[in-house]
């Protein structure tokens, strides 16, 4: 990984950790009788918080010189991009002050910074169409976790996975719809990654000329050599 890539990743990691810190601190300020672990347990029900944490950890690893696979970082970029899209289309709220800045950090600034890092620096070689299905694993795992947890403690993080609010048929509809969105978006990301990859396979006839000298042939000479 190049020095500019690690520097950008360090800035992204700093943005993510600072934003996550303030997000948790705002929650503690609103609930002064809570411990840090109680607040982390509360925030841990949200896909946004968990995926931003994955982003902070990944960016920190890259900044420290760690290697990263194209499949992982592309999937993470996809998940964060959809965090931004879903928030701004379905979940956006009108906050003020530090809470507004923190909210925009989690749902706008960090996803945008990660998308920019991916576009400029991320390895993209080896991306395949099957990866679009593989990237359903994290949101699928989260959906199961959120639904089970909601049934246990009675609190569901988002309206589209809240069975007591909208009913199980609509929850299943939303899960199917979001799964389709993730899959189609994943296919688009694979196509974009292949287009941007410097390591993609050259088309036939587009490679460098054979440097070996060729033996001259007399056009009038017969193939039999006579």
C-alpha positions as CSV (number, residue, x, y, z in Angstrom):
1,X,0.0,0.0,0.0
2,X,1.4,3.4,-1.0
3,X,2.2,6.1,1.5
4,X,-0.6,8.4,0.2
5,X,-3.1,5.5,0.6
6,X,-1.9,4.9,4.2
7,X,-2.1,8.7,5.0
8,X,-5.6,8.9,3.6
9,X,-6.6,5.8,5.6
10,X,-5.1,7.4,8.8
11,X,-7.3,10.5,8.2
12,X,-10.3,8.3,7.6
13,X,-9.6,6.3,10.8
14,X,-9.3,9.5,12.8
15,X,-12.6,10.8,11.5
16,X,-14.3,7.5,12.2
17,X,-13.0,7.1,15.7
18,X,-13.7,10.7,16.7
19,X,-17.2,10.5,15.3
20,X,-17.9,7.2,17.1
21,X,-16.5,8.6,20.3
22,X,-18.8,11.6,20.2
23,X,-21.7,9.4,19.2
24,X,-21.3,7.3,22.3
25,X,-20.5,10.3,24.5
26,X,-23.8,12.0,23.4
27,X,-25.6,8.9,24.5
28,X,-23.9,8.9,27.9
29,X,-24.7,12.6,28.4
30,X,-28.4,11.9,27.8
31,X,-28.2,8.9,30.2
32,X,-25.8,10.0,33.0
33,X,-26.8,7.0,35.1
34,X,-25.6,4.5,32.4
35,X,-22.2,2.9,32.3
36,X,-20.1,2.9,29.1
37,X,-20.8,-0.8,28.5
38,X,-24.6,-0.1,28.7
39,X,-24.3,2.6,26.1
40,X,-22.1,0.4,23.9
41,X,-24.7,-2.4,24.2
42,X,-27.4,0.1,23.2
43,X,-25.5,1.5,20.2
44,X,-24.5,-2.0,19.2
45,X,-28.0,-2.7,17.9
46,X,-27.5,-0.4,15.0
47,X,-26.1,-1.5,11.6
48,X,-24.7,2.0,11.1
49,X,-22.7,1.9,14.4
50,X,-21.4,-1.6,13.8
51,X,-20.4,-1.0,10.2
52,X,-18.7,2.4,11.0
53,X,-16.7,0.5,13.6
54,X,-15.6,-2.0,11.0
55,X,-14.6,0.9,8.9
56,X,-12.6,2.5,11.7
57,X,-10.8,-0.8,12.4
58,X,-10.1,-1.5,8.7
59,X,-8.7,2.1,8.1
60,X,-6.5,1.8,11.2
61,X,-5.1,-1.5,10.0
62,X,-4.3,0.0,6.6
63,X,-2.8,3.1,8.1
64,X,-0.5,0.9,10.2
65,X,0.7,-0.8,7.1
66,X,-1.5,-3.9,7.1
67,X,-2.5,-5.7,3.9
68,X,-6.2,-5.7,2.9
69,X,-8.0,-7.9,0.4
70,X,-9.9,-6.4,-2.5
71,X,-13.0,-8.5,-1.6
72,X,-13.1,-7.2,2.0
73,X,-12.5,-3.5,1.4
74,X,-14.9,-3.5,-1.6
75,X,-17.6,-5.2,0.5
76,X,-17.1,-2.7,3.3
77,X,-17.3,0.2,0.9
78,X,-20.6,-1.2,-0.5
79,X,-22.1,-1.6,3.0
80,X,-21.1,2.0,4.0
81,X,-22.4,3.4,0.8
82,X,-25.8,1.8,1.4
83,X,-25.7,3.0,5.0
84,X,-25.6,6.5,3.5
85,X,-28.3,5.9,0.9
86,X,-30.8,4.2,3.2
87,X,-30.3,6.9,5.9
88,X,-30.9,9.8,3.5
89,X,-33.8,8.2,1.8
90,X,-35.6,6.6,4.8
91,X,-34.2,7.5,8.1
92,X,-32.8,11.1,8.1
93,X,-33.7,13.3,11.1
94,X,-33.4,17.0,11.8
95,X,-30.8,17.2,14.5
96,X,-28.9,20.3,15.7
97,X,-25.5,21.0,17.2
98,X,-22.9,18.3,17.9
99,X,-25.5,15.6,17.4
100,X,-26.1,16.9,13.8
101,X,-22.3,16.8,13.1
102,X,-22.0,13.3,14.5
103,X,-25.0,12.0,12.6
104,X,-23.7,13.4,9.4
105,X,-20.3,12.0,10.1
106,X,-21.7,8.5,10.5
107,X,-24.0,8.6,7.6
108,X,-22.4,11.0,5.1
109,X,-18.7,12.0,5.7
110,X,-17.3,8.6,6.6
111,X,-19.1,6.7,3.8
112,X,-18.0,9.3,1.3
113,X,-14.4,9.3,2.5
114,X,-14.3,5.5,2.3
115,X,-15.8,5.5,-1.3
116,X,-13.1,8.0,-2.3
117,X,-10.4,5.9,-0.7
118,X,-11.7,2.8,-2.5
119,X,-11.9,4.6,-5.9
120,X,-8.4,6.0,-5.7
121,X,-6.3,3.5,-3.7
122,X,-8.1,0.2,-3.0
123,X,-6.9,-3.0,-4.6
124,X,-9.6,-4.2,-7.1
125,X,-7.9,-7.1,-8.8
126,X,-9.8,-10.4,-8.5
127,X,-13.3,-9.0,-8.0
128,X,-15.8,-11.5,-9.4
129,X,-19.6,-11.5,-9.8
130,X,-20.0,-14.2,-7.1
131,X,-18.7,-11.6,-4.6
132,X,-22.0,-9.7,-4.9
133,X,-23.7,-12.6,-3.2
134,X,-20.9,-13.1,-0.7
135,X,-21.4,-9.4,0.4
136,X,-24.9,-10.3,1.5
137,X,-23.4,-12.1,4.4
138,X,-22.8,-9.2,6.7
139,X,-26.2,-7.4,6.3
140,X,-27.8,-10.9,6.5
141,X,-26.0,-11.7,9.7
142,X,-27.0,-8.3,11.1
143,X,-30.7,-8.8,10.2
144,X,-30.8,-12.1,12.1
145,X,-29.0,-10.6,15.1
146,X,-31.3,-7.5,15.2
147,X,-34.5,-9.5,14.9
148,X,-33.5,-12.0,17.6
149,X,-32.3,-9.2,19.9
150,X,-35.5,-7.2,19.3
151,X,-37.6,-10.2,20.2
152,X,-35.6,-10.6,23.5
153,X,-35.4,-6.9,24.7
154,X,-38.5,-5.6,22.8
155,X,-36.5,-2.8,20.9
156,X,-36.0,-2.9,17.2
157,X,-33.5,-0.5,15.7
158,X,-35.3,0.3,12.4
159,X,-38.9,0.4,11.4
160,X,-38.4,-2.0,8.5
161,X,-37.3,-4.8,10.8
162,X,-39.8,-4.1,13.6
163,X,-42.5,-6.8,13.5
164,X,-44.7,-5.4,16.2
165,X,-44.8,-2.1,14.3
166,X,-45.3,-3.3,10.7
167,X,-45.9,-7.0,10.9
168,X,-43.9,-10.0,9.8
169,X,-45.1,-10.0,6.2
170,X,-43.8,-6.4,5.7
171,X,-40.6,-7.2,7.5
172,X,-39.9,-10.1,5.1
173,X,-40.8,-7.8,2.2
174,X,-38.2,-5.2,3.4
175,X,-35.6,-7.8,4.0
176,X,-36.1,-9.2,0.5
177,X,-36.0,-5.7,-1.0
178,X,-32.9,-4.6,0.8
179,X,-31.2,-7.9,-0.1
180,X,-32.0,-7.3,-3.7
181,X,-30.6,-3.7,-3.4
182,X,-27.4,-5.0,-1.8
183,X,-27.0,-7.6,-4.5
184,X,-27.6,-5.3,-7.5
185,X,-25.4,-2.7,-5.9
186,X,-22.7,-5.3,-5.4
187,X,-22.8,-6.3,-9.1
188,X,-22.4,-2.6,-10.0
189,X,-19.4,-2.3,-7.7
190,X,-17.8,-5.4,-9.2
191,X,-18.2,-3.9,-12.7
192,X,-16.8,-0.6,-11.5
193,X,-13.9,-2.2,-9.8
194,X,-13.0,-4.2,-12.9
195,X,-13.1,-1.1,-15.0
196,X,-10.9,0.8,-12.6
197,X,-8.5,-2.1,-11.9
198,X,-5.0,-1.7,-13.4
199,X,-4.6,-5.4,-13.2
200,X,-7.5,-6.5,-15.3
201,X,-6.8,-8.9,-18.1
202,X,-5.9,-7.3,-21.4
203,X,-8.3,-8.2,-24.3
204,X,-6.9,-10.6,-26.9
205,X,-4.7,-8.7,-29.4
206,X,-4.2,-5.8,-27.0
207,X,-1.0,-7.0,-25.4
208,X,2.5,-5.8,-26.2
209,X,4.1,-7.0,-29.4
210,X,6.3,-10.1,-29.3
211,X,9.8,-8.8,-28.9
212,X,11.4,-11.9,-30.6
213,X,12.7,-11.3,-34.1
214,X,10.9,-13.1,-36.9
215,X,12.8,-14.9,-39.7
216,X,12.3,-13.1,-43.0
217,X,10.3,-14.9,-45.6
218,X,10.4,-14.4,-49.4
219,X,6.8,-13.7,-50.4
220,X,7.4,-15.5,-53.6
221,X,8.9,-18.6,-52.0
222,X,6.6,-21.6,-51.8
223,X,5.7,-23.3,-48.5
224,X,7.5,-26.4,-49.7
225,X,10.7,-24.4,-49.9
226,X,11.3,-25.3,-53.6
